[in-house]
Amino acid sequence: MSALDVARETLRPRVFPATPSDPEAVTLAGQVAAAGGDAVRAVVFFGSRRSGAASRDRHSAHDLFVLVRDYREFYLGLKAAGQLRRRASLVAWLNTWLPPNQVSFRGQGQAQGKLSIVTPATFLRETSPLRRDHFCAGRLFQPAEVVFAADAEARALALEGLAQAHALTLGWARPWLPERFDAAAFTRRILEVSLSQEIRPEPSSRAGVLWEAQREHMVAVYARLLEAWADEGELLREAGQYRLPAPVPPQERAWLSGYFRRSKARATARWLKYVLTFDHWLEYIRRKAERHTGQQIVLSPREERWPLVFLWPRVFRYLRDKDRRP
């Protein structure tokens, strides 16, 4: 079987578990689907709450990819449900520029969702070799579950995107792999590479924390993928480990370095639209920074009133110092 076939087969019982890992995520996905109506095709639960690496306080949001067939129809549903402050047509238009959009969703009780909104076609493209950046692929090669699907076709589509994201990993990680590796070393390294290529509020040690939280899942899945890549000749087996059959050419290394630079630039550009699409974005960022620093962050009145003008010095200091904190 090809690596993609192996990914489909290996992920299927994990993507559609008999017992969901987080019932609250299932409930939240159902509420998103109810608000979005027939536009919602599938909801994929991913991120640090899925992996178990997140704190479970009331401000920790569930990360959900929401696959919708029509942006405007979906946002009109959110607007009618009181889940969107901006005009639905504006947010829908922004979703066509550097998708996905990210929007907040307030579930019943204390549940919160951070929704990444894409069409099914975009979801499949952005987890394929035709992807335009690393945003989707860089999140979905990790543990994920389909917590809502409108029908069998939607279930199959969500699984396909997740399988593609897993099957891509060897391609974008090749220049940074150790000389020899097993499934544990491979999965830890791809997490380190992927996270290092984004501007993130977490310290660089976050990759190790994430890996420990999802080690069992990732080692089991990628052990089979490493075997498949070896069968295809992409890797060589050697004394219970694997290695690349030849050094990575300089032009491949340069292309992948450029790919990650473009991805970082596109991710940074998305921040500009999140200010419009993500309600209460400043409070969300402040609380996230507090969780990762363990320190209370108090914004000045002018930072709260004009964050896009006066918040930048604090942001730069935070990013500069985040790896120096204990």
Buried (B, 14 or more C-beta within 10 A) or exposed (E): EEBBEBBBEBBEEBBBEEEBBBEBBBBBBBBBBEBBBEBBBBBBBBBBBBBBBBEEEEBBBBBBBBBBBBBBBBBBBBBEBEBBBBEBEBBBBBBEEBBBBBBBBBBEEEBBBBBBBBBBEBBBBBBBEEBBBBBBBBBBBBBBBBBBBBEEEBBEBBBBBBBBBBBBBBBBBBBBBEEBBBBBBBBBBBBBBBBEBBEBBBBEEBBBBBBEBBBEBBBEBBBBBBBBBBBEEBBBEEEEBBBBEEEEEEEEBEEBEEBBEEBBEBBEEBBEBBEBBBBEBBEBBBBBBBBBBEEEEEBEEEBBEEBEEBBEEBBEEBEEEBEEEE
